[in-house]
Structures are given as structure tokens and as C-alpha cells.
Amino acid sequence: MTDTVLVTGATGTVGRHVSNELAERDYSPRVGLRDPGVVPESLPDVADVVEFDFVRPETWGAALRGVDGLFLMRPPTVDADTVSAFAEAAARVGVARIAYLSTLGAERNPLIPHHRIEQRVVATDADHTLLRASFFMQNLAEVHREDIVEHDEIFVPAGTGETSFVDARDIAAVAATVLTEPGHENRSYDITGPEALSYADVAAVFSDVLGRRITYPEPSLVAFVRRSRGRGYPLPFIAVMCAIYTTARLGLADRVTDDTRELLGREPRRIRAFVEDYAAEFRPETAQ
């Protein structure tokens, strides 16, 4: 099947787990880093580290040399045209399989960059698998950790809408599966967790696991933008987050599918398992 897989976003929320999943399956992932001289400990020892930057096309050739599989994702700061152009370049030099990490509902929403990237990936000569993932549980430990640790609250403008949260580790396991096993060519999958929960439900799970009260104050979009700007987040990133939470607020993020379970042969992780595994990250005494 696939022998050499280039993992983009290899230090990111999903990419680092993709690299480890591939290594556990006895593949040697090639990981693209902007600075290959600084290799995070989270990457497997067998990883082939190369210089790669989406916005520096001069790094593409060496990164793609000998590659027949590609895990493709879009960093928040990189535009859709650049990511699409890289996918097209990969197909031209012989990459046979592209697994693109998209977002749930991208096929129906022409306003988001994932929609345009999907179309251009599908138009290449490479076999493709589109992984349309729901909201990452790990965002709670990354983007929203400060609110939970310092304010004991989950501060997102999602209203009472429910979300089919999915663990990034499960997404990574799915990506490794479709890249290393046959039968997933030119397919799309909706990758969700096993349940849809409101953020009030999530706060209740956090409270139970952490042993302290975590609230969900249902902030407005304006309040969310104000706090995010105060923390120095760039406007494009804030806009993407607002779009995600507006989708939940409108009741459009609660779809649960069986795709993850069928691909992995097991139930995907629930939010409780995630909080239990990451509990130390949410305790004030471990705050950085």
C-alpha cells in the first residue's frame, strides 16, 4: 500500500498523533517542519524530519521526494490557494494518496476554505480521502485552557447548541488507517465522537472529573471576541472560531455518525475519557 507518508502540521493538534500512529504501524513517517533543527519530543524517533513550509515552495520538492502518501491539513494562517497548490504539486510528482483533514459540513459550505481545498484535492490525479472532522476535544486543552484553569469556565459563544466532539487521537488513527489500508480511495468520511453534547454538558463532565465547579456562562459573540482580542489572538483566527461556535449555536454541529467506529473497529473516545486523560492540564497548580 503506502510506504512513505509525509505528515504536514506534524507538530499540531492532529499531526503529531498521525506521526505516532504511523510509527506504531511500522511506517516511518516523514514530517515537515519549518525548522528541522528543532524536533519536538512528541514526534516518534523513527520520523524522517525534513524542512517544509507551505508558504515557501522551494521546500516542497525535497519534502515530497519519494513520497507516495500525504496527510494534508491547513494551518490557520495559510490560505486555501496555497494549501491547494501544494496538493496539486504533490499529485504531479507522483504522490498516490492524499488524506485531507477537512471539517464537518465542508461540502455544503462554500464560504469556508476547506470547501475550496476539497474541490481542488478531488480534482487532482491522486486518490483522495476527505476526513471531515467535528470539533476537536483538544481545543479545550489548548485554545480554552486558560479560561478553565484561571476562571473555572468554558468561555465559548455556542449558546445551547450541541456539538459531536471528537478526540484528535481518534482522528489521527482514522488518518493512519485510510493512508495504510486499501478500500478508502476517493471516499469521504464524517469523523465525529459517539455523542453530541452542549457546552453546559461538557462543563458538568469537567466539574465531575476535576472535582471543582466548572461553569458555562454562554457568552455572546461580542464578549468572546473582546476576550480573545485581549489575549492577542489574530483576527482571522478569531473569525474562524466565531464561525465554528455560530454553527453550534444554530444547531448545526450536533450530527453523530458511525464512520469513526466503523473505521477503527471500536467506539471513539467520549468527552469524559478525554478530560480524564488530560486532567493534569486543567489543574491550576500545573498552569504555566
Secondary structure, DSSP 8 states (H G I E B T S, - for coil): ----EEETTTTSTTHHHHHHHHHHTT---EEEES-TTS--TTS-TT-EEEE--TT-GGGHHHHHTT--EEEE---TTS-HHHHHHHHHHHHHTT--EEEEEEETTGGG-TTSHHHHHHHHHHTSSSEEEEEEE--BTTHHHHTTHHHHHHHSB-----TT-EE--B-HHHHHHHHHHHHHSSS-TTEEEEE--S--EEHHHHHHHHHHHHTS--B-----HHHHHHHHHHTT--HHHHHHHHHHHHHHHTT-S----SHHHHHHTS----HHHHHHHTGGGGSGGG--
